[in-house]
Amino acid sequence: MIKVRILPPPGWKAKKLDERYWLELPDGATLADALAAIKMPKLVAKAFFVSINGALARPGDELLDGDSVAFFPIVTGG
């Protein structure tokens, strides 16, 4: 088993995460598996860039123990 930290998009309440946003997944789990575990609809996920440890990620990317997954809006202002 691996544990990954998932920092969900604002307003998203993922019930499977613990109080520090950690999620336990089986070895070999992918980003798509993590999104399914927190029940994030594909349409919602497509509205964000998703990163693993700060690098742009794709659904098939394998997660490793201790990885951090974050979401960033596709359109941002500044």
mmCIF file of the N, C-alpha and C atoms, coordinates in Angstrom:
data_MODEL
# 
_entry.id   MODEL 
# 
loop_
_atom_site.group_PDB 
_atom_site.id 
_atom_site.type_symbol 
_atom_site.label_atom_id 
_atom_site.label_alt_id 
_atom_site.label_comp_id 
_atom_site.label_asym_id 
_atom_site.label_entity_id 
_atom_site.label_seq_id 
_atom_site.pdbx_PDB_ins_code 
_atom_site.Cartn_x 
_atom_site.Cartn_y 
_atom_site.Cartn_z 
_atom_site.occupancy 
_atom_site.B_iso_or_equiv 
_atom_site.pdbx_formal_charge 
_atom_site.auth_seq_id 
_atom_site.auth_comp_id 
_atom_site.auth_asym_id 
_atom_site.auth_atom_id 
_atom_site.pdbx_PDB_model_num 
ATOM 1   N N  . MET A 1 1  ? 0.837   -1.182 0.000   1.00 0.00 ? 1  MET A N  1 
ATOM 2   C CA . MET A 1 1  ? 0.000   0.000  0.000   1.00 0.00 ? 1  MET A CA 1 
ATOM 3   C C  . MET A 1 1  ? 0.886   1.250  0.000   1.00 0.00 ? 1  MET A C  1 
ATOM 4   N N  . ILE A 1 2  ? 0.358   2.299  -0.640  1.00 0.00 ? 2  ILE A N  1 
ATOM 5   C CA . ILE A 1 2  ? 1.047   3.582  -0.649  1.00 0.00 ? 2  ILE A CA 1 
ATOM 6   C C  . ILE A 1 2  ? 0.106   4.639  -0.079  1.00 0.00 ? 2  ILE A C  1 
ATOM 7   N N  . LYS A 1 3  ? 0.691   5.739  0.377   1.00 0.00 ? 3  LYS A N  1 
ATOM 8   C CA . LYS A 1 3  ? -0.088  6.886  0.826   1.00 0.00 ? 3  LYS A CA 1 
ATOM 9   C C  . LYS A 1 3  ? 0.331   8.079  -0.011  1.00 0.00 ? 3  LYS A C  1 
ATOM 10  N N  . VAL A 1 4  ? -0.669  8.790  -0.547  1.00 0.00 ? 4  VAL A N  1 
ATOM 11  C CA . VAL A 1 4  ? -0.406  9.999  -1.327  1.00 0.00 ? 4  VAL A CA 1 
ATOM 12  C C  . VAL A 1 4  ? -1.212  11.146 -0.716  1.00 0.00 ? 4  VAL A C  1 
ATOM 13  N N  . ARG A 1 5  ? -0.668  12.334 -0.827  1.00 0.00 ? 5  ARG A N  1 
ATOM 14  C CA . ARG A 1 5  ? -1.359  13.516 -0.320  1.00 0.00 ? 5  ARG A CA 1 
ATOM 15  C C  . ARG A 1 5  ? -2.080  14.173 -1.483  1.00 0.00 ? 5  ARG A C  1 
ATOM 16  N N  . ILE A 1 6  ? -3.370  14.389 -1.321  1.00 0.00 ? 6  ILE A N  1 
ATOM 17  C CA . ILE A 1 6  ? -4.164  14.997 -2.378  1.00 0.00 ? 6  ILE A CA 1 
ATOM 18  C C  . ILE A 1 6  ? -4.702  16.330 -1.875  1.00 0.00 ? 6  ILE A C  1 
ATOM 19  N N  . LEU A 1 7  ? -4.288  17.402 -2.540  1.00 0.00 ? 7  LEU A N  1 
ATOM 20  C CA . LEU A 1 7  ? -4.766  18.736 -2.207  1.00 0.00 ? 7  LEU A CA 1 
ATOM 21  C C  . LEU A 1 7  ? -5.878  19.065 -3.192  1.00 0.00 ? 7  LEU A C  1 
ATOM 22  N N  . PRO A 1 8  ? -7.134  18.826 -2.803  1.00 0.00 ? 8  PRO A N  1 
ATOM 23  C CA . PRO A 1 8  ? -8.246  18.958 -3.747  1.00 0.00 ? 8  PRO A CA 1 
ATOM 24  C C  . PRO A 1 8  ? -8.497  20.408 -4.134  1.00 0.00 ? 8  PRO A C  1 
ATOM 25  N N  . PRO A 1 9  ? -9.208  20.617 -5.243  1.00 0.00 ? 9  PRO A N  1 
ATOM 26  C CA . PRO A 1 9  ? -9.547  21.973 -5.647  1.00 0.00 ? 9  PRO A CA 1 
ATOM 27  C C  . PRO A 1 9  ? -10.439 22.633 -4.599  1.00 0.00 ? 9  PRO A C  1 
ATOM 28  N N  . PRO A 1 10 ? -10.452 23.962 -4.556  1.00 0.00 ? 10 PRO A N  1 
ATOM 29  C CA . PRO A 1 10 ? -11.288 24.667 -3.584  1.00 0.00 ? 10 PRO A CA 1 
ATOM 30  C C  . PRO A 1 10 ? -12.742 24.214 -3.668  1.00 0.00 ? 10 PRO A C  1 
ATOM 31  N N  . GLY A 1 11 ? -13.334 23.989 -2.520  1.00 0.00 ? 11 GLY A N  1 
ATOM 32  C CA . GLY A 1 11 ? -14.730 23.597 -2.464  1.00 0.00 ? 11 GLY A CA 1 
ATOM 33  C C  . GLY A 1 11 ? -14.986 22.110 -2.594  1.00 0.00 ? 11 GLY A C  1 
ATOM 34  N N  . TRP A 1 12 ? -13.970 21.335 -2.976  1.00 0.00 ? 12 TRP A N  1 
ATOM 35  C CA . TRP A 1 12 ? -14.146 19.893 -3.152  1.00 0.00 ? 12 TRP A CA 1 
ATOM 36  C C  . TRP A 1 12 ? -13.915 19.199 -1.821  1.00 0.00 ? 12 TRP A C  1 
ATOM 37  N N  . LYS A 1 13 ? -14.867 18.419 -1.378  1.00 0.00 ? 13 LYS A N  1 
ATOM 38  C CA . LYS A 1 13 ? -14.750 17.704 -0.114  1.00 0.00 ? 13 LYS A CA 1 
ATOM 39  C C  . LYS A 1 13 ? -14.653 16.217 -0.394  1.00 0.00 ? 13 LYS A C  1 
ATOM 40  N N  . ALA A 1 14 ? -13.469 15.721 -0.357  1.00 0.00 ? 14 ALA A N  1 
ATOM 41  C CA . ALA A 1 14 ? -13.230 14.300 -0.622  1.00 0.00 ? 14 ALA A CA 1 
ATOM 42  C C  . ALA A 1 14 ? -13.285 13.560 0.707   1.00 0.00 ? 14 ALA A C  1 
ATOM 43  N N  . LYS A 1 15 ? -14.281 12.738 0.889   1.00 0.00 ? 15 LYS A N  1 
ATOM 44  C CA . LYS A 1 15 ? -14.501 12.060 2.159   1.00 0.00 ? 15 LYS A CA 1 
ATOM 45  C C  . LYS A 1 15 ? -13.477 10.978 2.466   1.00 0.00 ? 15 LYS A C  1 
ATOM 46  N N  . LYS A 1 16 ? -12.791 10.465 1.470   1.00 0.00 ? 16 LYS A N  1 
ATOM 47  C CA . LYS A 1 16 ? -11.841 9.373  1.708   1.00 0.00 ? 16 LYS A CA 1 
ATOM 48  C C  . LYS A 1 16 ? -10.486 9.869  2.216   1.00 0.00 ? 16 LYS A C  1 
ATOM 49  N N  . LEU A 1 17 ? -10.258 11.183 2.207   1.00 0.00 ? 17 LEU A N  1 
ATOM 50  C CA . LEU A 1 17 ? -8.990  11.725 2.682   1.00 0.00 ? 17 LEU A CA 1 
ATOM 51  C C  . LEU A 1 17 ? -9.027  11.875 4.194   1.00 0.00 ? 17 LEU A C  1 
ATOM 52  N N  . ASP A 1 18 ? -7.869  11.659 4.845   1.00 0.00 ? 18 ASP A N  1 
ATOM 53  C CA . ASP A 1 18 ? -7.838  11.888 6.283   1.00 0.00 ? 18 ASP A CA 1 
ATOM 54  C C  . ASP A 1 18 ? -7.712  13.390 6.558   1.00 0.00 ? 18 ASP A C  1 
ATOM 55  N N  . GLU A 1 19 ? -7.581  13.763 7.805   1.00 0.00 ? 19 GLU A N  1 
ATOM 56  C CA . GLU A 1 19 ? -7.561  15.183 8.181   1.00 0.00 ? 19 GLU A CA 1 
ATOM 57  C C  . GLU A 1 19 ? -6.357  15.946 7.617   1.00 0.00 ? 19 GLU A C  1 
ATOM 58  N N  . ARG A 1 20 ? -5.350  15.241 7.181   1.00 0.00 ? 20 ARG A N  1 
ATOM 59  C CA . ARG A 1 20 ? -4.173  15.886 6.569   1.00 0.00 ? 20 ARG A CA 1 
ATOM 60  C C  . ARG A 1 20 ? -4.117  15.655 5.065   1.00 0.00 ? 20 ARG A C  1 
ATOM 61  N N  . TYR A 1 21 ? -5.231  15.227 4.499   1.00 0.00 ? 21 TYR A N  1 
ATOM 62  C CA . TYR A 1 21 ? -5.391  15.034 3.055   1.00 0.00 ? 21 TYR A CA 1 
ATOM 63  C C  . TYR A 1 21 ? -4.629  13.846 2.482   1.00 0.00 ? 21 TYR A C  1 
ATOM 64  N N  . TRP A 1 22 ? -4.348  12.832 3.285   1.00 0.00 ? 22 TRP A N  1 
ATOM 65  C CA . TRP A 1 22 ? -3.676  11.632 2.805   1.00 0.00 ? 22 TRP A CA 1 
ATOM 66  C C  . TRP A 1 22 ? -4.703  10.579 2.398   1.00 0.00 ? 22 TRP A C  1 
ATOM 67  N N  . LEU A 1 23 ? -4.352  9.841  1.358   1.00 0.00 ? 23 LEU A N  1 
ATOM 68  C CA . LEU A 1 23 ? -5.204  8.779  0.834   1.00 0.00 ? 23 LEU A CA 1 
ATOM 69  C C  . LEU A 1 23 ? -4.359  7.526  0.685   1.00 0.00 ? 23 LEU A C  1 
ATOM 70  N N  . GLU A 1 24 ? -4.883  6.403  1.121   1.00 0.00 ? 24 GLU A N  1 
ATOM 71  C CA . GLU A 1 24 ? -4.176  5.137  0.985   1.00 0.00 ? 24 GLU A CA 1 
ATOM 72  C C  . GLU A 1 24 ? -4.674  4.422  -0.264  1.00 0.00 ? 24 GLU A C  1 
ATOM 73  N N  . LEU A 1 25 ? -3.735  3.969  -1.086  1.00 0.00 ? 25 LEU A N  1 
ATOM 74  C CA . LEU A 1 25 ? -4.041  3.291  -2.347  1.00 0.00 ? 25 LEU A CA 1 
ATOM 75  C C  . LEU A 1 25 ? -3.163  2.047  -2.479  1.00 0.00 ? 25 LEU A C  1 
ATOM 76  N N  . PRO A 1 26 ? -3.567  1.095  -3.322  1.00 0.00 ? 26 PRO A N  1 
ATOM 77  C CA . PRO A 1 26 ? -2.720  -0.090 -3.532  1.00 0.00 ? 26 PRO A CA 1 
ATOM 78  C C  . PRO A 1 26 ? -1.458  0.261  -4.324  1.00 0.00 ? 26 PRO A C  1 
ATOM 79  N N  . ASP A 1 27 ? -0.427  -0.535 -4.154  1.00 0.00 ? 27 ASP A N  1 
ATOM 80  C CA . ASP A 1 27 ? 0.792   -0.360 -4.946  1.00 0.00 ? 27 ASP A CA 1 
ATOM 81  C C  . ASP A 1 27 ? 0.437   -0.371 -6.426  1.00 0.00 ? 27 ASP A C  1 
ATOM 82  N N  . GLY A 1 28 ? 1.098   0.476  -7.207  1.00 0.00 ? 28 GLY A N  1 
ATOM 83  C CA . GLY A 1 28 ? 0.861   0.531  -8.641  1.00 0.00 ? 28 GLY A CA 1 
ATOM 84  C C  . GLY A 1 28 ? -0.322  1.409  -9.036  1.00 0.00 ? 28 GLY A C  1 
ATOM 85  N N  . ALA A 1 29 ? -0.941  2.093  -8.065  1.00 0.00 ? 29 ALA A N  1 
ATOM 86  C CA . ALA A 1 29 ? -2.094  2.945  -8.373  1.00 0.00 ? 29 ALA A CA 1 
ATOM 87  C C  . ALA A 1 29 ? -1.669  4.120  -9.244  1.00 0.00 ? 29 ALA A C  1 
ATOM 88  N N  . THR A 1 30 ? -2.597  4.562  -10.091 1.00 0.00 ? 30 THR A N  1 
ATOM 89  C CA . THR A 1 30 ? -2.347  5.690  -10.980 1.00 0.00 ? 30 THR A CA 1 
ATOM 90  C C  . THR A 1 30 ? -3.123  6.913  -10.507 1.00 0.00 ? 30 THR A C  1 
ATOM 91  N N  . LEU A 1 31 ? -2.851  8.031  -11.158 1.00 0.00 ? 31 LEU A N  1 
ATOM 92  C CA . LEU A 1 31 ? -3.593  9.254  -10.859 1.00 0.00 ? 31 LEU A CA 1 
ATOM 93  C C  . LEU A 1 31 ? -5.092  9.020  -11.082 1.00 0.00 ? 31 LEU A C  1 
ATOM 94  N N  . ALA A 1 32 ? -5.448  8.316  -12.145 1.00 0.00 ? 32 ALA A N  1 
ATOM 95  C CA . ALA A 1 32 ? -6.856  8.013  -12.419 1.00 0.00 ? 32 ALA A CA 1 
ATOM 96  C C  . ALA A 1 32 ? -7.478  7.220  -11.264 1.00 0.00 ? 32 ALA A C  1 
ATOM 97  N N  . ASP A 1 33 ? -6.717  6.299  -10.676 1.00 0.00 ? 33 ASP A N  1 
ATOM 98  C CA . ASP A 1 33 ? -7.216  5.525  -9.531  1.00 0.00 ? 33 ASP A CA 1 
ATOM 99  C C  . ASP A 1 33 ? -7.482  6.444  -8.339  1.00 0.00 ? 33 ASP A C  1 
ATOM 100 N N  . ALA A 1 34 ? -6.590  7.400  -8.117  1.00 0.00 ? 34 ALA A N  1 
ATOM 101 C CA . ALA A 1 34 ? -6.762  8.342  -7.001  1.00 0.00 ? 34 ALA A CA 1 
ATOM 102 C C  . ALA A 1 34 ? -7.992  9.214  -7.217  1.00 0.00 ? 34 ALA A C  1 
ATOM 103 N N  . LEU A 1 35 ? -8.192  9.691  -8.442  1.00 0.00 ? 35 LEU A N  1 
ATOM 104 C CA . LEU A 1 35 ? -9.359  10.526 -8.733  1.00 0.00 ? 35 LEU A CA 1 
ATOM 105 C C  . LEU A 1 35 ? -10.644 9.728  -8.555  1.00 0.00 ? 35 LEU A C  1 
ATOM 106 N N  . ALA A 1 36 ? -10.621 8.466  -8.949  1.00 0.00 ? 36 ALA A N  1 
ATOM 107 C CA . ALA A 1 36 ? -11.796 7.606  -8.762  1.00 0.00 ? 36 ALA A CA 1 
ATOM 108 C C  . ALA A 1 36 ? -12.048 7.373  -7.275  1.00 0.00 ? 36 ALA A C  1 
ATOM 109 N N  . ALA A 1 37 ? -10.985 7.207  -6.498  1.00 0.00 ? 37 ALA A N  1 
ATOM 110 C CA . ALA A 1 37 ? -11.134 6.946  -5.062  1.00 0.00 ? 37 ALA A CA 1 
ATOM 111 C C  . ALA A 1 37 ? -11.775 8.124  -4.334  1.00 0.00 ? 37 ALA A C  1 
ATOM 112 N N  . ILE A 1 38 ? -11.482 9.347  -4.782  1.00 0.00 ? 38 ILE A N  1 
ATOM 113 C CA . ILE A 1 38 ? -12.099 10.514 -4.129  1.00 0.00 ? 38 ILE A CA 1 
ATOM 114 C C  . ILE A 1 38 ? -13.387 10.933 -4.834  1.00 0.00 ? 38 ILE A C  1 
ATOM 115 N N  . LYS A 1 39 ? -13.807 10.110 -5.795  1.00 0.00 ? 39 LYS A N  1 
ATOM 116 C CA . LYS A 1 39 ? -15.065 10.303 -6.532  1.00 0.00 ? 39 LYS A CA 1 
ATOM 117 C C  . LYS A 1 39 ? -15.138 11.659 -7.229  1.00 0.00 ? 39 LYS A C  1 
ATOM 118 N N  . MET A 1 40 ? -14.035 12.027 -7.879  1.00 0.00 ? 40 MET A N  1 
ATOM 119 C CA . MET A 1 40 ? -14.021 13.258 -8.651  1.00 0.00 ? 40 MET A CA 1 
ATOM 120 C C  . MET A 1 40 ? -14.495 12.951 -10.064 1.00 0.00 ? 40 MET A C  1 
ATOM 121 N N  . PRO A 1 41 ? -15.601 13.580 -10.495 1.00 0.00 ? 41 PRO A N  1 
ATOM 122 C CA . PRO A 1 41 ? -16.089 13.350 -11.863 1.00 0.00 ? 41 PRO A CA 1 
ATOM 123 C C  . PRO A 1 41 ? -15.063 13.796 -12.895 1.00 0.00 ? 41 PRO A C  1 
ATOM 124 N N  . LYS A 1 42 ? -14.990 13.067 -14.004 1.00 0.00 ? 42 LYS A N  1 
ATOM 125 C CA . LYS A 1 42 ? -14.014 13.398 -15.053 1.00 0.00 ? 42 LYS A CA 1 
ATOM 126 C C  . LYS A 1 42 ? -14.203 14.816 -15.564 1.00 0.00 ? 42 LYS A C  1 
ATOM 127 N N  . LEU A 1 43 ? -15.438 15.286 -15.646 1.00 0.00 ? 43 LEU A N  1 
ATOM 128 C CA . LEU A 1 43 ? -15.709 16.636 -16.122 1.00 0.00 ? 43 LEU A CA 1 
ATOM 129 C C  . LEU A 1 43 ? -15.084 17.679 -15.197 1.00 0.00 ? 43 LEU A C  1 
ATOM 130 N N  . VAL A 1 44 ? -15.163 17.455 -13.896 1.00 0.00 ? 44 VAL A N  1 
ATOM 131 C CA . VAL A 1 44 ? -14.554 18.375 -12.933 1.00 0.00 ? 44 VAL A CA 1 
ATOM 132 C C  . VAL A 1 44 ? -13.036 18.319 -13.066 1.00 0.00 ? 44 VAL A C  1 
ATOM 133 N N  . ALA A 1 45 ? -12.484 17.129 -13.164 1.00 0.00 ? 45 ALA A N  1 
ATOM 134 C CA . ALA A 1 45 ? -11.031 16.980 -13.280 1.00 0.00 ? 45 ALA A CA 1 
ATOM 135 C C  . ALA A 1 45 ? -10.495 17.670 -14.524 1.00 0.00 ? 45 ALA A C  1 
ATOM 136 N N  . LYS A 1 46 ? -11.277 17.693 -15.604 1.00 0.00 ? 46 LYS A N  1 
ATOM 137 C CA . LYS A 1 46 ? -10.821 18.328 -16.844 1.00 0.00 ? 46 LYS A CA 1 
ATOM 138 C C  . LYS A 1 46 ? -10.757 19.844 -16.739 1.00 0.00 ? 46 LYS A C  1 
ATOM 139 N N  . ALA A 1 47 ? -11.366 20.423 -15.726 1.00 0.00 ? 47 ALA A N  1 
ATOM 140 C CA . ALA A 1 47 ? -11.335 21.874 -15.537 1.00 0.00 ? 47 ALA A CA 1 
ATOM 141 C C  . ALA A 1 47 ? -10.058 22.331 -14.836 1.00 0.00 ? 47 ALA A C  1 
ATOM 142 N N  . PHE A 1 48 ? -9.176  21.380 -14.505 1.00 0.00 ? 48 PHE A N  1 
ATOM 143 C CA . PHE A 1 48 ? -7.951  21.698 -13.761 1.00 0.00 ? 48 PHE A CA 1 
ATOM 144 C C  . PHE A 1 48 ? -6.740  21.032 -14.402 1.00 0.00 ? 48 PHE A C  1 
ATOM 145 N N  . PHE A 1 49 ? -5.577  21.683 -14.216 1.00 0.00 ? 49 PHE A N  1 
ATOM 146 C CA . PHE A 1 49 ? -4.315  21.001 -14.442 1.00 0.00 ? 49 PHE A CA 1 
ATOM 147 C C  . PHE A 1 49 ? -4.058  20.221 -13.166 1.00 0.00 ? 49 PHE A C  1 
ATOM 148 N N  . VAL A 1 50 ? -3.543  19.026 -13.296 1.00 0.00 ? 50 VAL A N  1 
ATOM 149 C CA . VAL A 1 50 ? -3.230  18.210 -12.129 1.00 0.00 ? 50 VAL A CA 1 
ATOM 150 C C  . VAL A 1 50 ? -1.734  17.962 -12.121 1.00 0.00 ? 50 VAL A C  1 
ATOM 151 N N  . SER A 1 51 ? -1.129  18.139 -10.947 1.00 0.00 ? 51 SER A N  1 
ATOM 152 C CA . SER A 1 51 ? 0.309   17.915 -10.843 1.00 0.00 ? 51 SER A CA 1 
ATOM 153 C C  . SER A 1 51 ? 0.599   16.835 -9.811  1.00 0.00 ? 51 SER A C  1 
ATOM 154 N N  . ILE A 1 52 ? 1.698   16.149 -10.041 1.00 0.00 ? 52 ILE A N  1 
ATOM 155 C CA . ILE A 1 52 ? 2.243   15.215 -9.065  1.00 0.00 ? 52 ILE A CA 1 
ATOM 156 C C  . ILE A 1 52 ? 3.611   15.758 -8.695  1.00 0.00 ? 52 ILE A C  1 
ATOM 157 N N  . ASN A 1 53 ? 3.762   16.113 -7.445  1.00 0.00 ? 53 ASN A N  1 
ATOM 158 C CA . ASN A 1 53 ? 5.016   16.696 -6.947  1.00 0.00 ? 53 ASN A CA 1 
ATOM 159 C C  . ASN A 1 53 ? 5.449   17.909 -7.769  1.00 0.00 ? 53 ASN A C  1 
ATOM 160 N N  . GLY A 1 54 ? 4.486   18.699 -8.213  1.00 0.00 ? 54 GLY A N  1 
ATOM 161 C CA . GLY A 1 54 ? 4.775   19.940 -8.938  1.00 0.00 ? 54 GLY A CA 1 
ATOM 162 C C  . GLY A 1 54 ? 4.927   19.793 -10.441 1.00 0.00 ? 54 GLY A C  1 
ATOM 163 N N  . ALA A 1 55 ? 4.916   18.588 -10.958 1.00 0.00 ? 55 ALA A N  1 
ATOM 164 C CA . ALA A 1 55 ? 5.054   18.361 -12.403 1.00 0.00 ? 55 ALA A CA 1 
ATOM 165 C C  . ALA A 1 55 ? 3.693   17.994 -12.994 1.00 0.00 ? 55 ALA A C  1 
ATOM 166 N N  . LEU A 1 56 ? 3.392   18.559 -14.159 1.00 0.00 ? 56 LEU A N  1 
ATOM 167 C CA . LEU A 1 56 ? 2.125   18.275 -14.832 1.00 0.00 ? 56 LEU A CA 1 
ATOM 168 C C  . LEU A 1 56 ? 1.951   16.769 -14.984 1.00 0.00 ? 56 LEU A C  1 
ATOM 169 N N  . ALA A 1 57 ? 0.755   16.272 -14.650 1.00 0.00 ? 57 ALA A N  1 
ATOM 170 C CA . ALA A 1 57 ? 0.514   14.827 -14.644 1.00 0.00 ? 57 ALA A CA 1 
ATOM 171 C C  . ALA A 1 57 ? -0.612  14.438 -15.592 1.00 0.00 ? 57 ALA A C  1 
ATOM 172 N N  . ARG A 1 58 ? -0.627  13.166 -15.943 1.00 0.00 ? 58 ARG A N  1 
ATOM 173 C CA . ARG A 1 58 ? -1.669  12.583 -16.794 1.00 0.00 ? 58 ARG A CA 1 
ATOM 174 C C  . ARG A 1 58 ? -2.340  11.452 -16.016 1.00 0.00 ? 58 ARG A C  1 
ATOM 175 N N  . PRO A 1 59 ? -3.576  11.104 -16.388 1.00 0.00 ? 59 PRO A N  1 
ATOM 176 C CA . PRO A 1 59 ? -4.307  10.081 -15.628 1.00 0.00 ? 59 PRO A CA 1 
ATOM 177 C C  . PRO A 1 59 ? -3.573  8.751  -15.468 1.00 0.00 ? 59 PRO A C  1 
ATOM 178 N N  . GLY A 1 60 ? -2.781  8.349  -16.433 1.00 0.00 ? 60 GLY A N  1 
ATOM 179 C CA . GLY A 1 60 ? -2.084  7.064  -16.362 1.00 0.00 ? 60 GLY A CA 1 
ATOM 180 C C  . GLY A 1 60 ? -0.783  7.085  -15.579 1.00 0.00 ? 60 GLY A C  1 
ATOM 181 N N  . ASP A 1 61 ? -0.390  8.253  -15.079 1.00 0.00 ? 61 ASP A N  1 
ATOM 182 C CA . ASP A 1 61 ? 0.867   8.335  -14.322 1.00 0.00 ? 61 ASP A CA 1 
ATOM 183 C C  . ASP A 1 61 ? 0.752   7.559  -13.013 1.00 0.00 ? 61 ASP A C  1 
ATOM 184 N N  . GLU A 1 62 ? 1.766   6.737  -12.741 1.00 0.00 ? 62 GLU A N  1 
ATOM 185 C CA . GLU A 1 62 ? 1.776   5.935  -11.519 1.00 0.00 ? 62 GLU A CA 1 
ATOM 186 C C  . GLU A 1 62 ? 2.150   6.794  -10.324 1.00 0.00 ? 62 GLU A C  1 
ATOM 187 N N  . LEU A 1 63 ? 1.486   6.554  -9.217  1.00 0.00 ? 63 LEU A N  1 
ATOM 188 C CA . LEU A 1 63 ? 1.778   7.268  -7.980  1.00 0.00 ? 63 LEU A CA 1 
ATOM 189 C C  . LEU A 1 63 ? 2.711   6.436  -7.115  1.00 0.00 ? 63 LEU A C  1 
ATOM 190 N N  . LEU A 1 64 ? 3.570   7.128  -6.391  1.00 0.00 ? 64 LEU A N  1 
ATOM 191 C CA . LEU A 1 64 ? 4.496   6.474  -5.475  1.00 0.00 ? 64 LEU A CA 1 
ATOM 192 C C  . LEU A 1 64 ? 4.207   6.929  -4.055  1.00 0.00 ? 64 LEU A C  1 
ATOM 193 N N  . ASP A 1 65 ? 4.622   6.144  -3.095  1.00 0.00 ? 65 ASP A N  1 
ATOM 194 C CA . ASP A 1 65 ? 4.404   6.480  -1.699  1.00 0.00 ? 65 ASP A CA 1 
ATOM 195 C C  . ASP A 1 65 ? 4.982   7.866  -1.391  1.00 0.00 ? 65 ASP A C  1 
ATOM 196 N N  . GLY A 1 66 ? 4.159   8.735  -0.802  1.00 0.00 ? 66 GLY A N  1 
ATOM 197 C CA . GLY A 1 66 ? 4.602   10.067 -0.419  1.00 0.00 ? 66 GLY A CA 1 
ATOM 198 C C  . GLY A 1 66 ? 4.367   11.135 -1.469  1.00 0.00 ? 66 GLY A C  1 
ATOM 199 N N  . ASP A 1 67 ? 3.874   10.760 -2.654  1.00 0.00 ? 67 ASP A N  1 
ATOM 200 C CA . ASP A 1 67 ? 3.603   11.754 -3.699  1.00 0.00 ? 67 ASP A CA 1 
ATOM 201 C C  . ASP A 1 67 ? 2.541   12.743 -3.239  1.00 0.00 ? 67 ASP A C  1 
ATOM 202 N N  . SER A 1 68 ? 2.596   13.938 -3.826  1.00 0.00 ? 68 SER A N  1 
ATOM 203 C CA . SER A 1 68 ? 1.622   14.981 -3.545  1.00 0.00 ? 68 SER A CA 1 
ATOM 204 C C  . SER A 1 68 ? 0.923   15.353 -4.852  1.00 0.00 ? 68 SER A C  1 
ATOM 205 N N  . VAL A 1 69 ? -0.414  15.312 -4.845  1.00 0.00 ? 69 VAL A N  1 
ATOM 206 C CA . VAL A 1 69 ? -1.229  15.630 -6.019  1.00 0.00 ? 69 VAL A CA 1 
ATOM 207 C C  . VAL A 1 69 ? -1.949  16.944 -5.750  1.00 0.00 ? 69 VAL A C  1 
ATOM 208 N N  . ALA A 1 70 ? -1.848  17.883 -6.683  1.00 0.00 ? 70 ALA A N  1 
ATOM 209 C CA . ALA A 1 70 ? -2.497  19.187 -6.519  1.00 0.00 ? 70 ALA A CA 1 
ATOM 210 C C  . ALA A 1 70 ? -3.242  19.557 -7.794  1.00 0.00 ? 70 ALA A C  1 
ATOM 211 N N  . PHE A 1 71 ? -4.223  20.429 -7.655  1.00 0.00 ? 71 PHE A N  1 
ATOM 212 C CA . PHE A 1 71 ? -5.069  20.870 -8.759  1.00 0.00 ? 71 PHE A CA 1 
ATOM 213 C C  . PHE A 1 71 ? -4.916  22.374 -8.947  1.00 0.00 ? 71 PHE A C  1 
ATOM 214 N N  . PHE A 1 72 ? -4.826  22.806 -10.210 1.00 0.00 ? 72 PHE A N  1 
ATOM 215 C CA . PHE A 1 72 ? -4.707  24.224 -10.539 1.00 0.00 ? 72 PHE A CA 1 
ATOM 216 C C  . PHE A 1 72 ? -5.698  24.561 -11.636 1.00 0.00 ? 72 PHE A C  1 
ATOM 217 N N  . PRO A 1 73 ? -6.449  25.656 -11.490 1.00 0.00 ? 73 PRO A N  1 
ATOM 218 C CA . PRO A 1 73 ? -7.401  26.021 -12.541 1.00 0.00 ? 73 PRO A CA 1 
ATOM 219 C C  . PRO A 1 73 ? -6.684  26.260 -13.867 1.00 0.00 ? 73 PRO A C  1 
ATOM 220 N N  . ILE A 1 74 ? -7.325  25.880 -14.957 1.00 0.00 ? 74 ILE A N  1 
ATOM 221 C CA . ILE A 1 74 ? -6.718  26.061 -16.275 1.00 0.00 ? 74 ILE A CA 1 
ATOM 222 C C  . ILE A 1 74 ? -6.568  27.558 -16.576 1.00 0.00 ? 74 ILE A C  1 
ATOM 223 N N  . VAL A 1 75 ? -7.543  28.352 -16.185 1.00 0.00 ? 75 VAL A N  1 
ATOM 224 C CA . VAL A 1 75 ? -7.489  29.789 -16.411 1.00 0.00 ? 75 VAL A CA 1 
ATOM 225 C C  . VAL A 1 75 ? -7.265  30.496 -15.083 1.00 0.00 ? 75 VAL A C  1 
ATOM 226 N N  . THR A 1 76 ? -6.190  31.275 -15.023 1.00 0.00 ? 76 THR A N  1 
ATOM 227 C CA . THR A 1 76 ? -5.919  32.052 -13.830 1.00 0.00 ? 76 THR A CA 1 
ATOM 228 C C  . THR A 1 76 ? -5.618  33.486 -14.207 1.00 0.00 ? 76 THR A C  1 
ATOM 229 N N  . GLY A 1 77 ? -5.817  34.375 -13.316 1.00 0.00 ? 77 GLY A N  1 
ATOM 230 C CA . GLY A 1 77 ? -5.530  35.783 -13.567 1.00 0.00 ? 77 GLY A CA 1 
ATOM 231 C C  . GLY A 1 77 ? -4.389  36.254 -12.718 1.00 0.00 ? 77 GLY A C  1 
ATOM 232 N N  . GLY A 1 78 ? -3.930  37.446 -13.019 1.00 0.00 ? 78 GLY A N  1 
ATOM 233 C CA . GLY A 1 78 ? -2.795  37.903 -12.228 1.00 0.00 ? 78 GLY A CA 1 
ATOM 234 C C  . GLY A 1 78 ? -2.631  39.365 -12.232 1.00 0.00 ? 78 GLY A C  1 
# 
